[in-house]
């Protein structure tokens, strides 16, 4: 399966007070941990961002087509710019993501599903998923109606949930604040 990868770099995080993808974890920005997990799969990686702070990375950067629409706007931008049917969409704040989990997501995705994501009993991870280019019209309609919740989108699209154990949530954790980053460092030491 030919696949493109888009990392949603988001904007300034209010809780982190800086570009989220560039927050340091184990002496490297989050985004570099994520790219390292993707590279064994493909180097077809693009960043959804308008920030010049990511210019040191060699990947194409694409600014949002429609501003201030959150992750849904980023996914719309990604799929609108994609040349492949299947697209791996990742948020920029998941430094523990592994190549193995990404490969599992890709290998278990079925063509009938417009979206495939991981979920445990307590949490669904819509920003670590395979998104089909064919759902662009559904996303556009949601944006036009200002229905921006990711979970609302899942309901509207034929989707596939890959169940994971609660303890696997750890590798999919998104880090939103300095406190969460601190907890992560403590948990790993």
C-alpha positions in Angstrom: 0.0 0.0 0.0 1.4 3.3 -1.1 1.1 5.8 1.8 1.9 9.4 2.6 2.6 10.7 6.1 1.4 14.0 7.4 2.5 15.4 10.8 0.1 18.0 12.1 2.4 20.5 13.7 -0.5 22.6 15.0 0.1 26.1 16.1 1.4 27.6 19.3 0.3 25.5 22.2 -1.2 27.5 24.9 -0.3 24.9 27.6 3.2 24.3 26.4 3.9 28.0 25.6 5.9 27.0 22.5 5.7 25.1 19.2 4.5 21.7 20.5 6.5 19.6 17.9 9.7 21.3 18.9 9.5 20.7 22.7 12.5 18.7 23.8 12.3 15.2 25.0 15.5 13.2 25.7 17.4 16.1 24.0 15.5 15.9 20.8 12.4 17.8 19.6 9.2 15.7 19.7 8.9 15.9 15.9 12.3 14.2 15.4 11.2 11.2 17.6 8.1 10.9 15.4 10.1 11.2 12.1 12.5 8.5 13.4 9.5 6.1 13.9 8.2 6.8 10.4 11.4 6.6 8.4 11.6 2.7 8.3 8.2 2.8 6.7 8.5 5.7 4.2 10.3 9.0 3.7 7.1 10.5 2.1 6.6 12.8 5.0 5.1 16.3 4.9 4.5 18.7 7.8 1.2 20.7 8.1 2.5 24.0 9.5 3.0 27.6 8.6 5.7 28.0 11.2 9.2 28.9 10.0 10.5 27.1 13.1 10.3 23.8 11.3 12.4 25.0 8.3 15.5 23.2 9.6 13.8 19.9 8.7 14.1 18.9 5.0 10.4 17.9 4.6 7.8 19.9 2.7 5.7 22.2 4.8 2.1 22.9 3.9 0.1 25.7 5.7 -3.5 25.1 6.6 -6.0 25.8 3.7 -8.6 27.0 6.2 -7.2 28.6 9.3 -8.2 28.0 12.9 -10.1 24.7 12.4 -7.9 22.6 14.7 -6.8 19.1 13.9 -9.7 18.7 11.5 -8.5 21.6 9.4 -5.0 20.1 9.4 -6.3 16.7 8.2 -8.4 18.5 5.5 -5.2 20.3 4.4 -3.2 17.0 4.4 -5.7 15.0 2.4 -6.3 17.9 0.0 -2.5 17.9 -0.8 -2.1 14.1 -0.8 -1.2 12.1 -3.9 -2.0 8.8 -2.3 -5.4 7.2 -1.4 -4.1 6.3 2.1 -2.5 8.7 4.5 -1.0 8.3 7.9 -2.0 11.3 10.0 0.0 12.0 13.2 -0.1 14.8 15.8 3.3 16.3 16.6 3.1 15.6 20.3 3.5 11.8 20.5 7.3 11.3 21.1 6.9 7.7 22.2 5.2 6.5 19.0 7.0 3.4 17.6 7.6 2.1 14.1 5.9 -1.2 15.2 2.7 0.5 16.2 2.6 2.5 12.9 3.3 -0.7 10.9 0.4 -2.4 12.8 -1.9 0.5 11.9 -1.0 0.3 8.3 -1.1 -3.4 7.9 -4.5 -3.7 9.6 -6.2 -0.9 7.7 -8.9 -2.1 5.3 -9.8 -0.3 2.1 -13.5 -0.1 3.1 -12.5 2.0 6.1 -12.3 5.8 5.6 -10.4 6.1 8.9 -8.5 3.5 11.0 -7.4 4.5 14.5 -6.3 2.9 17.8 -8.5 2.8 20.8 -8.3 1.3 24.3 -11.3 1.0 26.7 -10.5 4.5 28.0 -9.3 6.4 25.1 -9.5 6.7 21.3 -6.5 8.2 19.4 -7.9 10.0 16.3 -4.6 11.8 15.7 -2.7 8.6 15.0 -4.6 7.2 12.1 -5.0 6.2 8.5 -7.2 8.6 6.6 -8.5 7.9 3.1 -8.4 10.8 0.6 -12.0 9.9 -0.4 -13.4 11.4 2.9 -12.3 15.0 2.0 -15.9 16.0 1.1 -17.1 14.8 4.5 -14.4 16.7 6.3 -15.1 19.9 4.3 -18.8 19.7 5.1 -17.9 19.3 8.8 -15.6 22.3 8.7 -18.2 24.4 6.9 -20.7 23.5 9.7 -18.0 24.2 12.3 -18.4 20.6 13.6 -14.7 20.3 14.5 -14.6 17.5 17.0 -12.6 14.5 15.8 -14.9 12.0 17.5 -17.9 13.5 15.6 -16.0 12.9 12.3 -15.4 9.2 13.2 -19.2 8.7 13.5 -19.8 10.1 10.0 -17.3 7.9 8.2 -17.0 4.1 7.8 -14.1 3.5 10.3 -12.1 0.8 11.9 -11.0 0.8 15.5 -7.9 -1.2 16.4 -8.2 -2.2 20.0 -5.1 -1.9 22.2 -4.5 -2.7 25.8 -4.6 0.1 28.4 -0.9 -0.2 28.9 -0.2 0.4 25.2 -1.8 3.9 25.5 1.5 5.0 27.0 3.2 4.9 23.5 0.3 6.9 22.0 0.2 9.5 24.7 0.1 13.1 23.5 2.0 15.5 25.7 0.2 18.8 26.2 1.9 20.5 29.1 5.2 20.9 30.9 3.7 18.8 33.7 2.8 15.9 31.4 6.3 16.1 29.9 7.8 16.0 33.3 5.7 12.9 34.2 6.8 11.2 31.0 10.5 11.8 31.9 9.9 10.4 35.4 8.0 7.4 34.1 10.8 6.6 31.7 13.7 7.0 34.1 
